[in-house]
Amino acid sequence: MESRTLACRIGAGLSTSESAREAAGEAAREAGGDALAGADVDLAFVFLSPTHLVEAEAAASAVRAELAPRHLLGCVAEGVVGRVRELEEDPAVVVWAGALPGAEIECFHAEAVPTDDGIAVVGFPDLDDPGLVALLVDPFTFPAGPFLTRLNETHERIPLVGGIAAGGRRPHAQALILDDAVYVEGAVGAVVSGVPVLTIVSQGCRPIGREAVITRCEGNVVYELAGKPALARLRTEIAALSSAEQALATRGLLAGLVIDENRPQYDTGDFLMRGLLGVYEATGALSLGDIARVGQTLRFFIRDAASAHADLLQALADVPGHAQPAGALLFTCNGRGTSMFPQPDHDARVVTELLRTDALAGFFCGGEIGPVGGKAFLHGFTATLAVFLEP
C-alpha cells in the first residue's frame, strides 16, 4: 500500500476545440481524470498550436483553474502531441499533469542579455544532480546551441530534454508559459529532483561502414580518418552499399561523433549525429556540422523512415525493464511526423505502445534537446523523451 501511495500518477489530455480557453479546459479535465483521481498536481505542461497564440494567457488560466498545479510550464509550438495523436496543423491544446510525491521542483525563466564579452544567460538555476531538466526555448531570443556548449563545459552529466518552440514563427511572437506569467522571449523550464526519470534520445539513423578515428582535423573540417583522406573513406563506404542504400545516402547522409569514448564498444545512441556540410576535392576533407577533435571516433549514418522507426524501437526497448512508466514528455522534430513517416501519429503511437501508457504529451520542435554521452545537445530530426517511472 505504501508504494501505491507514493507512486507517480500522470495523465494527459487533448482537445481540438477552436477556442483556446475551451480547449485548454477540456484537455486539463481529461488529464486530471481517472489517472489522477483528485490528487494534487505538482507539475503540469500545456502545449498549444499556433492558431492559439493570441489566447495563450487565457489557455494557461483555464489549466490553472481546472488543475491548480503547483507549477505550470508551456509554449506555443508548430504542432502538438497528445496521447496517441500528433496534431501537425489543426488547432489543438495538449495538457500533461503529474502528481509526483516527493518531488522537488524549481521552475525558471532564463534570458540572454548582452555583456561586454558577448551574450550571457541569466535566470538559469544552479544544477545539483537533478533527475530532469526540461527546457522550452524561443528560437529568436535564446542561444540554445552556445548555451548548451557552455553548460557541458561546467557539468559532467545533464539529464536535459526539451525543444525549440517554433510556434511564434517570428521574433517576439512566442508564448512561453510559466505559472501565471507569459513570456515572449528567452526560455522556461523546470528542474525536477526526487522522482525517477529516464531521458531518451532517438536520432533516427542506422550506421554504414565501420568506425574510424579522426587523425587530422581543424575546427569542423575533418582531413583524415584512420590516416586516410576522409573523403576517400566516405566514397569507399558508399560504394559498398546496395543501390537502394546509396540512394538514401544521397538524401540523408550524416556523420556520427562519439561523445563518451570510455566504452568498450559503441551503439547508435553513443554517437552525436551531425550533417555533412561539404566536401573539398582538393584536400579530400569533409566539413561537418560541429567541431571535431583528433582521437574522436566517427562513423557515417543514413536516415530514412525505416531507420527512424527502428531506432525509436531500440531506444525504448529497455525502458519497461527499469520500472513501469507512469507517463512521458515527447519532443519530436518538425521534420518527422508525416514529413518522414507514411502514416500519421507515428512517434506518439510507438511511444505509447512500448511504454504501455497514454499519459504522453509534447510538441513538434524546430530543434530538439537531449543528452548524448551525458552531454546535452541540440539535435535535428530527433525524438527526445523524459519518461517518468513508478518508484
Sequence and secondary structure as in RCSB ss.txt:
>XXXX:A:sequence
MESRTLACRIGAGLSTSESAREAAGEAAREAGGDALAGADVDLAFVFLSPTHLVEAEAAASAVRAELAPRHLLGC
VAEGVVGRVRELEEDPAVVVWAGALPGAEIECFHAEAVPTDDGIAVVGFPDLDDPGLVALLVDPFTFPAGPFLTR
LNETHERIPLVGGIAAGGRRPHAQALILDDAVYVEGAVGAVVSGVPVLTIVSQGCRPIGREAVITRCEGNVVYEL
AGKPALARLRTEIAALSSAEQALATRGLLAGLVIDENRPQYDTGDFLMRGLLGVYEATGALSLGDIARVGQTLRF
FIRDAASAHADLLQALADVPGHAQPAGALLFTCNGRGTSMFPQPDHDARVVTELLRTDALAGFFCGGEIGPVGGK
AFLHGFTATLAVFLEP
>XXXX:A:secstr
 HHHHHS EEEEEEE  SSHHHHHHHHHHHHTSTTTTT   SEEEEEE GGGGGGHHHHHHHHHHHH  SEEEEE
E SSEEETTEEESSS  EEEEEEE TT EEEEEEEEEEEETTEEEEES    SS SEEEEEE TTT  HHHHHHH
HHHH S   EEEEE  SS STT   EEETTEEESSSEEEEEEESS EEEEEE   EEEEEEEEEEEEETTEEEEE
TTEEHHHHHHHHHHTS HHHHHHHHHHEEEEEES   SSS  GGGEEEEEEEEEETTTTEEEESS   TT EEEE
EE  HHHHHHHHHHHHHTHHHHS EEEEEEEEETTSGGGTSSSTTHHHHHHHHHHT   EEEEEESSEEEEETTE
EEEESS EEEEEEE  
